[in-house]
Amino acid sequence: MSLQDIQSRIAAAEAQAGRAPGAVSLIAVSKVQPDARVRAVLEAGHRVFGENRVQEAAGKWPGFRDTFGPVELHLLGPLQTNKARQAMELFDIIHSVDRPKLARTLARLAQELGHCPGLFVQVNTGAEPQKAGILPADADAMIAECRALDLPLLGLMCIPPVDEDASAHFQMLADIATRNGLTGLSMGMSDDFETAIAHGATHVRVGSAIFGARHSA
Ligand SMILES: *Cc1c(COP(=O)(O)O)cnc(C)c1O
């Protein structure tokens, strides 16, 4: 696989689903990858990347941005409130707003900093105890709270359970977004991004299919 292969598969899936060309944004998930692989994708011209950890991203992206210019950086992993300020300074988009307390912290810091990244609310569509995200039953209230706080809410994000058909989860996320008037849908990874696009994904998060397998964390 390569960046170009993934881009063509996204274009084909957009066409198949009757979506406009370019409707889906490809986030290249570079967590844990060796710098040389990330640099190769930057040299190929890609400028949208995702990371799971604030600390890891802070170690590599300021340098890459110095060399390659503006890069749109997305935080995909869980965010502790004590790292929220650093995350807001580093990332353009945060996909893992998963609890009211974090939303309130982001709103307070946005006042202080004078800017706020675009935000996705993460929904735990499979209600898995070990997984982050607001439960589906609490999603409407969480979205309302983000809006009351004046946060720049772009949409919803999910990570379906590994051992289940992802379609039902993508559809559930799309339904919650529709009934709340949200258009952004961050869903689909290496193994299922075409299915996610068929269900309306606007942001797919693809790691190993672009960079190769990840070796340990
Ligand atoms: C690691 C990760 C991805 C990318 O996973 P791949 O299977 O390598 O494509 C996408 N989203 C999140 C939240 C991740 O943690």
The ligand as an SDF file (V2000), in Angstrom:
LIG
                    3D

 15 15  0  0  0  0  0  0  0  0999 V2000
   -4.2480    4.0440   15.3830 C   0  0  0  0  0  0  0  0  0  0  0  0
   -5.5320    4.6970   15.0980 C   0  0  0  0  0  0  0  0  0  0  0  0
   -6.0030    4.8130   13.7740 C   0  0  0  0  0  0  0  0  0  0  0  0
   -5.3060    4.1900   12.5840 C   0  0  0  0  0  0  0  0  0  0  0  0
   -5.3910    2.7930   12.6410 O   0  0  0  0  0  0  0  0  0  0  0  0
   -4.9480    1.8650   11.4090 P   0  0  0  0  0  0  0  0  0  0  0  0
   -5.6550    0.6010   11.6570 O   0  0  0  0  0  0  0  0  0  0  0  0
   -3.4630    1.7580   11.4960 O   0  0  0  0  0  0  0  0  0  0  0  0
   -5.3850    2.5340   10.1580 O   0  0  0  0  0  0  0  0  0  0  0  0
   -7.1750    5.5060   13.5790 C   0  0  0  0  0  0  0  0  0  0  0  0
   -7.8710    6.0720   14.6030 N   0  0  0  0  0  0  0  0  0  0  0  0
   -7.4410    5.9850   15.8690 C   0  0  0  0  0  0  0  0  0  0  0  0
   -8.2300    6.6300   16.9480 C   0  0  0  0  0  0  0  0  0  0  0  0
   -6.2770    5.2840   16.1630 C   0  0  0  0  0  0  0  0  0  0  0  0
   -5.8820    5.1830   17.4400 O   0  0  0  0  0  0  0  0  0  0  0  0
  1  2  1  0
  2  3  1  0
  2 14  2  0
  3  4  1  0
  3 10  2  0
  4  5  1  0
  5  6  1  0
  6  7  2  0
  6  8  1  0
  6  9  1  0
 10 11  1  0
 11 12  2  0
 12 13  1  0
 12 14  1  0
 14 15  1  0
M  END
$$$$
